[in-house]
Structure formats: C-alpha cells, structure tokens
C-alpha cells in the first residue's frame, strides 16, 4: 500500500511541477499573454500610422492642393507672382 501511495504522491508532484513550472506551464502562458498584449498595442499604433499614410497617399493622388502644400512646406517652392518673405528671429 505504501508503494501505491508513494507512486501516487510522486505522480501528483510531477504533474504539479509540470503545471506550474514546466515547459507548457501556467507561468509560460501568463508571459505569452503579456507578449500578445504588447504586440496588440504595437499593432494598433502601426494600424493608425498606416491609416494616416493611406489618407495622405489618396490625397496626393487625387488633389493638386496636397502636392502644392507639400512642395511649399518641404521644398520651399513659390508660385509665379508670389513674394517670398523669410522671417529670421533676432539673436539675443
């Protein structure tokens, strides 16, 4: 009888070890859930960025106003008949 109880005790502790500390344990599951949540947050940020880029691409494809605005802000271009003023702050 002692041998059976010993074997059952050993099996119980072995299964408990695998459940809490083994390769496919509860601890591993919790760590994976944290990683998944972090990746979801990262994906949400990337999806928002992709939506903004998609809107910008559609705007650049469909309208000349966006192209003109971009040329003015990034390239410093001006149209014929316009006067360009550069305001330089004074140094103190």
N, C-alpha and C positions, 0 to 999 in steps of 0.2 A: 504494500500500500504506500509506503514511503517513497518508493521508486516512482509510482504514478504521480504522487503529489509533487515530487521533485521535478519530474518531467513537465508537468503542467505549469509549475512555477517558472521553470526555465523558458517554456514556450511563451508564457504570459509576458515575462520581462523582455524577451527577444522581440515580440510583437510591439510592445510599448516603446522600445528603443527605436524600432523602425518607424513607428508612427510619429514620434516627437523629434528624433534626431537623425534619422536615416536619410537616404538619398531623396526619396519622394515623401518627405515629411511635411508636417503642418508648418514648420518654420520655413521650409523652402517655398511652400505655397504662399505664405504671407509675403515673403521677399519678392516673389514673382508678381503678386498683386500690386505691390508698391511700384515695381518697374513698369507694369502695364499702365498704371495711373499716371506716372510721369510721362510715358510715351504718348498717352492720350492728350495730356496738356500740351506737349510739344506739337502734336499733330494739329490741334486746334489753332495754335499760333501760325503754323505753316499754311493751314487752310485759309485763314484770314489774309495772310500775305498773298496767297495765290489769287484770292478774290480781288484784291486791290490791283494786282498786276493784270489780271484779266480785264478789269474795268478800264485800266489805262491803255491796254492794247486795243480794245474795242474803240475807245475814244480816239486813239491815234489813227486807226484805220478809217473811221467814219467822218471825222471832222478836221477841218484845217485849223480850227481855233486851238486845239490841243497842240498841234505841231508848231503853230506860231508861238504859243505861250512857252513851250519848251525851248524853242530857238532863242527867244528873248532871254529867258532866265539862265539857261545853261551856256549858251554860245555868245550872248551879248549882242545879238543882231537887232538892227533897227530897220524900219521901212523908209522908203523914199519920202522926203518931205517932213520927216520927224526930226526933232532936235534932241540930242542925247545930252543929258546932264549927269555928271558924276559928282556926288557929294562926298567930300573927304572930311572925316572928322578931324578937328584940331588936336594936336598933341599937347599934352599938359606936362 
